[in-house]
Amino acid sequence: MRYAALILLPALALGACSSKPKPPPEVVVAPAAWAAPAGGGAEVWPAADWWQGFGSAELDRLIAEAKAGNADLGQAAARVAQAEAQLRIAGSSLWPSLSLSGGATRRRGSDTGTGSGAADTWRSTYSASLSASYEIDFWGANAADRAAAAASLAASRFDRETVALTVTSGVATTYLQVLSLRDRLDVARRNLAIAEEVLRLVEAKVGAGAASDLDLAQQRTVVAQRRAAIPPLEQNLREQSAALAVLLGTAPTGFEVAGQSLAPVKMPPAAAGLPSALLARRPDIASAEARLVAADANIDAARAAFFPQVTLSASMALTQAAVGDLFDLSNAAYSLGASLLQTIFDGGRVAAQHELAKAQKEELVQSYRGAVLAAFSDAEVTLGAVDSLNRQRLLQDEVLAQARRSLELAQIQYRAGAADLLTVLNAQQSLYSAEDQAAQVKLSALQAYVGLYRALGGGWQAP
């Protein structure tokens, strides 16, 4: 077998080369700067623990639980393990195939001797064989298959990071939604209490003959409307709490969020860095690039199928009558061989496979282009949302302050008989709308920061 090894070693060296990965095409020219206000220094990017900028210890804990128990992340990890196994499978073709076999036979035959005549005897024969074969990768087909598997593994790992970013941003968004709904419920209940207080005042005035039954019916309508606004908010809160539990990988039953309001949640700093660096900071773009590398390798493998396959083989066979003599190499039979296989006619199958590989790459190029355009669009839109919602939040705070003052003055004037009930009702409605809108605007502003961090890659960097 040492002669076979001498032949196979140079073949291994011939098959060890592989094509060099090509850089991704420049499908979109990166803008020099963001159109929306980017905030911060040009080189500043979100940190990998960006959610800590909201100043919520509970949110930090929930994201840690999601990273450990989320089902989507578990599936992504399993897909990485599958890609690792596929890489080992593809890499095995670069090595020789060795096989060992053994056997034993026992035959009954006649043994003619002297004296007593013929007698039946049993004969045992033992055999063992060792064989090796290796396909010389002259044209790089096997190396290309391995390169494609390696690129697919890289893409799977980048996909896992994309899923992790989606999960963390989903937890943050849903948690903020839960707190916002609790704020809105508090607003609805406080406004119901105000409406009930005004109702008692109207009832007293009706009893004293200072107000009409129409005034009483109008205020009772307002109270009924305030009560009817609460159940939908409670149901939405239950739904969001259940969705958050699923993101954490736990059952919704018994799951509770400790936070009661968005008030303690901070507005984190925002900085978008340079547009030219965005594509290196998003795992989904890195995944698309890795798939382009795999497509190039698949084209190389399809191209190599046009050329002949060369296979070397070697074997050694041993046959003895006794087990103890089985490994006596003096009677071993050796064989060495080489074969060449070239397809003469296949109905265009190999050519079609080559065209298929090229068309699949073109599809991936367009997919990569779409991902790049979406990345720039996401960043621009979320930067604009952060800026506009922060300005809207400040304006809404002023609306809320004026609505509170308006209701306070309307109630004072109504008690003094200087204003009618319609003035109070309008002031009530304005305050309710202003408070509810303020809660929703703050939620939108906080979620815009979450969207911005996701659009910027969430602090991810290529290893």
Steps between C-alpha positions, in 0.01 A plus 500: 500500500794737535519501116136605485568776751785631285259530210213652700702770679580702185135468402399655830727793428345543154150508647575740784466823301177697496374813333545830679172663613395796289409830668128590492395721209448870564130502421418832674715806558489596868390860566757738646273594791154430639218725387333485843673638814741226608598629844828443677841460343535367148683187616267417791291182474262318735663279759435127504294552819306794355186421702676611819464858376132487601604475866268208583643214706189294424553540125861387542381188682228421246743522207742268681215250548404527133855428389495183707149375427365643174383230260607686185852535637501129581402420142771731367759325716382162367538627143858601578568149630354356178725727291803388701414137427454582130846657497652183646315292241625717214854500638512121517520480118848657514636195682555139389240238576634204701309178561585182686315173457544154641334163469512136594369194311466139611460236230436131518686277253639149453855411605628177332745317721644150542372229718146589591414658162331838439383721789315830511697793649432868577735769373512862625628791294549855630535817292560871550532786257589868523413733215542870435366729231537868430352730241763748387346844514681630191228750415411610854147359509533349847684804632225722356233288669682543830536875443127524430425310821734727697329810360159351580617439857610864526161608365324285761702661776416846370134396479516398865626849587218650294247291692662607829466866400138444398424329831665763719331785315171309515532459878579870542212609275246272668615591851462870422155426355398329825610799708328742261172309524520520877549876468202525266289293739598733781401797283166339414424421866597847619283660235216268597540624859488859376188429295333335801589798717345736246195270486450537876523875461241499221269276704524747787419790268206311351371432853528871575330593175815668364556251217278316254439132441681544166814604686466189716454270198802650323727448798376144551586439134854625565534268801378203295749582223787518749403161644471346154853612412658289776426134397671526156814638665494219757469240225783658300714493814431127546593435136827692521594333828439159343707596195786609727485169688526308171804707400663397828421135432262464794129431540278810524309358798641649816736733315499855632687819417600696809524840331189716520583805290722640227581798722831358639618385154768729360542628149832344390763686297482463123796494262503342156866504394594532135282349223805343337553282807140383531540194277778364722286540813192299402502120529232459231728672247789278607275197449410615148870547421581151630232350278656676201831334590323164516340567160842573344630172640198314363575645155859377528377152595251496212774610258731221621234243405590559133841336556589135560519343845823323591492243781791305650450176687716255694423181685662217693339157549600229747372141504619231742383171641579601857416820682851524641648505152248748360725805526806334351572747219713255304187362330321837467355606165538866406326698233531858378272665253390825343181584316383788289135584445386751241138556409451485122130571476253589774229686313634838614465425874847628600465814288155565646633459854769757421241743366283431804785588735564827316130591504481424872792733561329776301194457720720533809664812356158659465406382848822654634422824319152504650640439848746788461229739381274390787782558749553860388125557491451358851771725640367812329139435602580420863734799533222722372249334734723557803539868415135571416356302793728674749375836374142375502543377858605847619207663322258243641623575851394861445160386370454287811591783735250735336225233503542446874484872564192532279306232689598648835368843399185353341409313820556810714279710273230229483480480879470878511232497230716700260526221241262235371549125505600489132814693585591243764425209266722645230780555749464142623523362149801715420686384811423133438617524139814695598603253771433197284684654206796593722533139616491373141750760376750408771460132412555576132810705582651222712416236239660720234827472694459122505442507124806719451723263695366208298551686170859580599579136577453512877869540571592186306841483334641232273742273687 
